[in-house]
C-alpha cells in the first residue's frame, strides 16, 4: 500500500511539473519552451526564442506574430556576412512535415519591436502565432535574465 501511495505521489508530481506548461499544441504543430530575455528600462526591442515542430504530413507556415507587449513582432534571422553580424526579417517561416525549427540566440528569432514596457525577469507574457493551415495559437513566454543564452528554469 505504501508503494502505491509513493507511486501515485510521483505520478502526480510529474503531471504537475511546470515544464509541461511550456508546450503548446495546435493540430500537428507543437511550440515548445517559448522564452525571452529581460530588457533594460529604456530598451525599445526584445527577442523571443522557441521551437516549433510539425509532426504532420503536410507543410505549414508561420504567417504572423502578435503580442500586447510590443507594437510589432517579426521572425528575423541573424547571420555573419563578411565578418559582420546582420539581422533580416524573413517574412513567413515554412514548417516542413516531420521536422522542427529552432529559434535560438544567434539564429532565427522573434524580434519584438516597439516594446511598450520593459520585460522583467521572472515575468511572462502572451504571444499569438498565426499559422497558414493550423490557425492561431497563443503561447506563454517566460522572461529570463538579461543576456541569457538559454532558459535556466522550468517554465
Backbone as numpy.savetxt, mean C-alpha at the origin, in Angstrom:
# Nx Ny Nz CAx CAy CAz Cx Cy Cz
-8.11 -31.80 28.01 -8.94 -30.62 28.01 -8.06 -29.36 28.01
-7.01 -29.40 28.82 -6.10 -28.24 28.88 -5.46 -28.00 27.51
-5.07 -29.08 26.81 -4.48 -28.96 25.48 -5.46 -28.30 24.51
-6.72 -28.69 24.57 -7.74 -28.10 23.69 -7.91 -26.61 23.99
-7.89 -26.24 25.26 -8.00 -24.83 25.63 -6.84 -24.02 25.10
-5.62 -24.56 25.24 -4.44 -23.87 24.73 -4.48 -23.75 23.22
-4.92 -24.81 22.55 -5.01 -24.79 21.09 -6.03 -23.74 20.64
-7.16 -23.65 21.34 -8.18 -22.66 20.99 -7.65 -21.25 21.19
-6.96 -21.00 22.28 -6.38 -19.68 22.52 -5.36 -19.34 21.43
-4.52 -20.29 21.04 -3.54 -20.05 19.99 -4.22 -19.74 18.67
-5.26 -20.48 18.32 -5.97 -20.24 17.07 -6.63 -18.87 17.06
-7.24 -18.50 18.17 -7.90 -17.19 18.25 -6.90 -16.05 18.17
-5.74 -16.22 18.78 -4.74 -15.15 18.72 -4.17 -15.01 17.31
-4.03 -16.12 16.59 -3.58 -16.03 15.21 -4.63 -15.37 14.33
-5.89 -15.69 14.55 -6.96 -15.11 13.76 -7.08 -13.62 14.01
-6.75 -13.18 15.20 -6.87 -11.77 15.54 -5.58 -11.00 15.32
-4.54 -11.65 14.78 -3.24 -11.00 14.58 -3.40 -9.76 13.72
-2.81 -8.63 14.12 -2.97 -7.40 13.37 -2.50 -7.48 11.92
-1.56 -8.34 11.61 -1.08 -8.42 10.23 -2.18 -8.83 9.28
-3.19 -9.56 9.76 -4.29 -9.97 8.91 -5.04 -8.74 8.40
-5.02 -7.65 9.15 -5.72 -6.44 8.75 -4.99 -5.72 7.61
-3.79 -6.13 7.27 -3.04 -5.44 6.22 -3.20 -6.10 4.85
-4.20 -6.97 4.72 -4.48 -7.60 3.44 -5.91 -7.25 3.05
-6.07 -6.76 1.82 -7.37 -6.30 1.33 -7.62 -6.99 -0.01
-8.86 -7.47 -0.23 -9.16 -8.23 -1.44 -10.37 -7.67 -2.17
-10.29 -7.75 -3.50 -11.43 -7.49 -4.36 -11.27 -8.38 -5.59
-12.26 -9.20 -5.86 -12.17 -10.13 -6.98 -10.93 -10.99 -6.86
-10.14 -11.06 -7.93 -8.92 -11.87 -7.91 -7.69 -11.07 -7.46
-7.90 -9.82 -7.02 -6.78 -8.96 -6.61 -6.64 -8.91 -5.09
-5.40 -8.89 -4.64 -5.09 -8.73 -3.22 -4.08 -7.61 -3.07
-4.36 -6.70 -2.14 -3.43 -5.61 -1.81 -2.90 -5.91 -0.41
-1.57 -5.98 -0.30 -0.95 -6.33 0.97 -0.07 -5.22 1.52
-0.11 -5.07 2.83 0.77 -4.21 3.62 0.94 -2.79 3.05
-0.15 -2.04 2.87 0.02 -0.65 2.45 0.62 0.17 3.61
1.71 0.87 3.32 2.35 1.68 4.36 2.93 2.95 3.76
3.13 3.93 4.62 3.65 5.22 4.22 4.70 5.66 5.23
5.42 6.70 4.87 6.38 7.31 5.80 5.77 8.57 6.41
6.09 8.82 7.67 5.70 10.08 8.29 6.39 11.21 7.54
5.79 12.38 7.59 6.36 13.54 6.89 6.65 14.67 7.87
7.68 15.48 7.57 7.93 16.66 8.39 6.76 17.64 8.24
6.62 18.53 9.18 5.48 19.44 9.26 5.05 20.16 8.00
5.99 20.66 7.20 5.60 21.46 6.05 5.73 20.72 4.71
5.93 19.41 4.77 6.06 18.63 3.53 4.76 18.71 2.73
4.88 18.81 1.43 3.73 18.89 0.55 3.49 17.57 -0.19
4.41 16.60 0.00 4.24 15.32 -0.67 4.60 14.17 0.28
4.09 13.00 -0.06 4.37 11.80 0.71 4.35 10.61 -0.23
4.57 9.42 0.31 4.62 8.20 -0.50 3.82 7.08 0.17
3.40 6.13 -0.64 2.76 4.92 -0.14 3.37 3.75 -0.90
3.62 2.66 -0.16 4.16 1.44 -0.73 3.20 0.30 -0.41
3.14 -0.70 -1.27 2.25 -1.85 -1.09 2.58 -2.91 -2.13
1.94 -4.05 -2.02 2.05 -5.10 -3.02 0.66 -5.42 -3.53
0.53 -5.51 -4.86 -0.74 -5.89 -5.47 -0.53 -7.22 -6.21
-1.34 -8.22 -5.87 -1.25 -9.52 -6.51 -2.53 -9.78 -7.31
-2.37 -10.34 -8.49 -3.49 -10.73 -9.33 -3.47 -12.25 -9.43
-4.36 -12.92 -8.70 -4.42 -14.38 -8.73 -5.33 -14.90 -9.83
-5.87 -14.00 -10.63 -6.81 -14.39 -11.68 -6.12 -14.83 -12.96
-6.95 -15.12 -13.95 -6.46 -15.57 -15.26 -6.46 -14.45 -16.29
-6.92 -13.27 -15.91 -6.99 -12.14 -16.85 -6.26 -10.94 -16.25
-5.69 -10.10 -17.10 -5.03 -8.89 -16.59 -6.05 -7.89 -16.06
-5.60 -6.99 -15.24 -6.40 -5.86 -14.77 -5.48 -4.67 -14.74
-6.02 -3.49 -14.52 -5.20 -2.28 -14.45 -5.64 -1.44 -13.25
-4.64 -0.90 -12.55 -4.89 0.11 -11.53 -5.00 1.43 -12.28
-6.20 2.00 -12.33 -6.47 3.18 -13.16 -6.25 4.50 -12.42
-6.65 4.52 -11.14 -6.52 5.77 -10.39 -6.50 5.48 -8.89
-6.05 6.49 -8.14 -5.92 6.38 -6.68 -6.43 7.69 -6.09
-7.13 7.58 -4.96 -7.57 8.79 -4.27 -7.46 8.58 -2.76
-7.30 9.70 -2.06 -7.23 9.68 -0.60 -7.60 11.07 -0.10
-8.13 11.12 1.10 -8.51 12.42 1.68 -7.32 13.17 2.27
-6.13 12.55 2.32 -4.97 13.21 2.93 -4.16 14.04 1.94
-4.47 13.92 0.63 -3.71 14.65 -0.39 -4.64 15.07 -1.53
-4.24 16.13 -2.22 -5.02 16.60 -3.36 -4.99 15.61 -4.51
-3.82 14.95 -4.72 -3.65 13.99 -5.81 -2.81 12.82 -5.35
-3.05 11.68 -6.00 -2.23 10.49 -5.77 -2.01 9.84 -7.13
-0.74 9.50 -7.44 -0.39 8.90 -8.73 0.65 7.82 -8.52
0.69 6.88 -9.48 1.76 5.87 -9.48 2.97 6.50 -10.16
4.11 6.45 -9.47 5.36 6.97 -10.01 6.42 5.86 -10.02
7.42 6.04 -10.87 8.55 5.12 -10.94 9.82 5.93 -10.70
10.61 5.51 -9.72 11.93 6.09 -9.49 12.95 5.19 -10.19
13.91 5.80 -10.89 14.96 5.02 -11.53 16.18 5.89 -11.77
17.32 5.23 -11.88 18.57 5.93 -12.17 18.70 6.11 -13.68
18.96 7.36 -14.10 19.22 7.66 -15.52 20.44 8.55 -15.58
21.48 8.08 -16.25 22.72 8.85 -16.40 23.27 9.31 -15.05
23.23 8.41 -14.05 23.79 8.70 -12.74 22.91 9.60 -11.87
21.69 9.86 -12.32 20.80 10.75 -11.57 19.46 10.05 -11.33
18.93 10.15 -10.10 17.65 9.54 -9.78 16.54 10.40 -10.38
15.67 9.75 -11.15 14.53 10.46 -11.74 13.24 9.81 -11.26
12.14 10.56 -11.37 10.84 10.05 -10.98 9.82 10.52 -12.00
9.05 9.56 -12.53 8.05 9.88 -13.54 6.73 9.22 -13.20
5.63 9.90 -13.54 4.30 9.31 -13.42 4.15 8.27 -14.53
3.55 7.12 -14.22 3.40 6.09 -15.24 1.95 5.90 -15.68
1.01 6.65 -15.13 -0.38 6.47 -15.50 -0.91 5.17 -14.90
-1.63 4.38 -15.72 -2.22 3.13 -15.25 -1.13 2.08 -15.04
-1.36 1.20 -14.08 -0.42 0.12 -13.76 -1.06 -1.20 -14.16
-0.46 -1.90 -15.12 -0.99 -3.18 -15.57 -0.63 -4.29 -14.59
-1.61 -5.10 -14.26 -1.44 -6.22 -13.33 -1.66 -7.51 -14.12
-0.57 -8.17 -14.47 -0.64 -9.40 -15.25 -1.24 -10.53 -14.42
-1.88 -11.50 -15.09 -2.44 -12.65 -14.36 -1.35 -13.44 -13.63
-1.72 -13.99 -12.50 -0.83 -14.85 -11.70 0.51 -14.19 -11.41
0.49 -12.90 -11.07 1.73 -12.19 -10.74 1.46 -11.13 -9.68
2.55 -10.58 -9.16 2.48 -9.53 -8.15 3.33 -8.35 -8.58
2.92 -7.16 -8.16 3.69 -5.94 -8.40 4.01 -5.34 -7.03
5.29 -5.14 -6.78 5.75 -4.59 -5.51 6.03 -3.10 -5.68
5.34 -2.27 -4.92 5.62 -0.84 -4.88 6.47 -0.64 -3.64
7.73 -0.16 -3.85 8.71 -0.12 -2.76 9.62 1.09 -2.92
10.34 1.45 -1.86 11.28 2.56 -1.97 12.29 2.31 -3.09
12.54 3.34 -3.90 13.50 3.23 -4.98 12.93 2.67 -6.27
11.64 2.36 -6.30 11.01 1.79 -7.48 9.64 2.39 -7.70
8.69 1.55 -8.02 7.31 2.01 -8.16 6.79 2.41 -6.79
5.96 3.45 -6.74 5.35 3.90 -5.50 4.16 4.78 -5.81
3.32 4.99 -4.81 2.23 5.95 -4.92 2.76 7.27 -4.40
2.68 8.30 -5.22 3.11 9.64 -4.82 1.89 10.42 -4.38
1.92 10.91 -3.15 0.86 11.76 -2.62 1.30 13.21 -2.80
0.53 13.99 -3.55 0.91 15.37 -3.84 -0.14 16.32 -3.26
0.35 17.40 -2.66 -0.55 18.34 -2.03 -1.11 17.81 -0.72
-0.22 17.31 0.14 -0.68 16.82 1.45 -1.47 17.91 2.16
-2.56 17.53 2.78 -3.41 18.48 3.48 -2.99 18.65 4.94
-2.21 17.71 5.46 -1.69 17.75 6.83 -0.51 16.78 6.88
0.39 16.96 7.85 1.52 16.02 7.96 1.03 14.60 8.24
1.76 13.62 7.74 1.48 12.22 8.05 2.26 11.89 9.33
1.57 11.45 10.35 2.18 11.23 11.66 2.39 9.75 11.94
3.61 9.42 12.38 3.98 8.04 12.71 2.96 7.44 13.68
2.57 6.21 13.40 1.61 5.51 14.26 0.17 5.71 13.82
-0.06 6.67 12.94 -1.40 6.91 12.44 -1.69 6.06 11.21
-2.82 6.33 10.59 -3.18 5.64 9.36 -4.17 6.50 8.59
-4.38 6.15 7.33 -5.38 6.84 6.52 -5.90 5.88 5.46
-7.07 6.21 4.92 -7.67 5.39 3.88 -7.22 5.87 2.51
-7.08 4.93 1.59 -6.73 5.23 0.21 -7.56 4.29 -0.67
-8.17 4.84 -1.71 -9.01 4.04 -2.60 -8.31 3.81 -3.93
-8.22 2.54 -4.30 -7.61 2.12 -5.56 -8.73 1.74 -6.52
-8.72 2.33 -7.72 -9.75 2.03 -8.71 -9.15 1.18 -9.82
-9.64 -0.06 -9.92 -9.15 -1.00 -10.93 -10.11 -1.04 -12.11
-9.57 -1.26 -13.29 -10.37 -1.28 -14.52 -11.48 -2.33 -14.46
-11.16 -3.54 -14.03 -12.14 -4.63 -14.02 -12.69 -4.93 -12.63
-11.83 -4.97 -11.63 -12.25 -5.39 -10.29 -13.08 -4.34 -9.56
-12.95 -3.06 -9.94 -13.70 -2.01 -9.26 -12.83 -1.29 -8.24
-13.48 -0.67 -7.27 -12.77 0.16 -6.28 -12.57 -0.60 -4.98
-11.38 -0.41 -4.40 -11.02 -1.04 -3.14 -10.39 0.00 -2.24
-10.93 0.15 -1.02 -10.34 1.07 -0.05 -9.47 0.28 0.91
-8.22 0.75 1.07 -7.26 0.10 1.96 -6.86 1.08 3.06
-6.41 0.55 4.18 -5.92 1.37 5.29 -4.40 1.38 5.22
-3.82 2.58 5.16 -2.37 2.76 5.03 -1.80 3.12 6.40
-0.88 2.31 6.90 -0.21 2.55 8.18 0.96 3.51 7.96
1.17 4.43 8.88 2.25 5.41 8.75 3.42 5.02 9.65
4.57 4.79 9.01 5.81 4.44 9.71 6.62 5.70 10.00
7.82 5.54 10.53 8.68 6.68 10.86 9.22 7.35 9.59
9.66 8.58 9.73 10.31 9.30 8.63 11.52 8.49 8.18
11.68 8.29 6.88 12.84 7.59 6.34 12.77 6.08 6.40
11.67 5.50 6.87 11.56 4.04 6.95 11.79 3.43 5.58
12.47 2.28 5.55 12.69 1.59 4.28 11.77 0.39 4.12
11.05 0.04 5.18 10.10 -1.07 5.16 9.18 -0.92 6.37
8.02 -1.57 6.34 7.18 -1.52 7.54 7.90 -2.23 8.69
7.85 -1.64 9.87 8.57 -2.20 11.01 7.67 -2.83 12.04
6.38 -2.73 11.83 5.46 -3.29 12.82 4.29 -3.94 12.10
3.65 -4.90 12.73 2.46 -5.50 12.10 1.38 -4.43 11.97
0.66 -4.47 10.87 -0.39 -3.48 10.64 -1.73 -4.10 10.90
